[in-house]
Amino acid sequence: MQGAEKPTSGALNGAAVIAFHQQCLALPGWAKAGQAPDGHALDVPPPATEPRAQLWHWVANNHRFNSLLWDEEDLARRTRVSAEEIAGNKRAIDGYNQARNAPPNGWTSCCCWRWGWWIRHRWVVIRR
C-alpha cells in the first residue's frame, strides 16, 4: 500500500495491530505475495538490533499465515473437487498451522526483555 506508515515506526498495541491487519486485508493477494502493506518483504527478518521491528515482523507473519490458512480452509470445504485436491488443501493447512505456531528464526522463548515483552509460541504477555 503506497504511503502506508511502516508498522515498525509505531507502538505495538491493540489499535495498531488491528489497523495493520485491516491494511493487509484491504490488499488482495497480500499474503501469497509475502509483502506487507508498507512494502517490506515478510520473508526477510529485520536485524536483531531492531527488537521492535522484529515484533512487528512476527505480527505480520502470524497474520499472513492465518490469512493463508483461512483461504486454504475455504478451498478444503469445496464439495465438487477430487479427493486429491482436498488432500492437498489439508497438507497446506497443516503447513500454515505449523508456520504460524513456530517462533521466528533465532527466537526461543523470550525476545525483548528491554520493553517488558515476553513472547512464547504465539502468545504475547506484557510483564511490567
Protein Blocks (a to p, Z undefined) as FASTA:
>chain_A
ZZiacfklpccdfklmmmmmmmmmmpghklmnopafkopafkbccdfklmmlmmmmmmmm
mmmmmmmmmmmmmmmmpcbbcfklmmmmmmmmmmmmmmmmpccehiafbmblmnopaceh
jbccddZZ
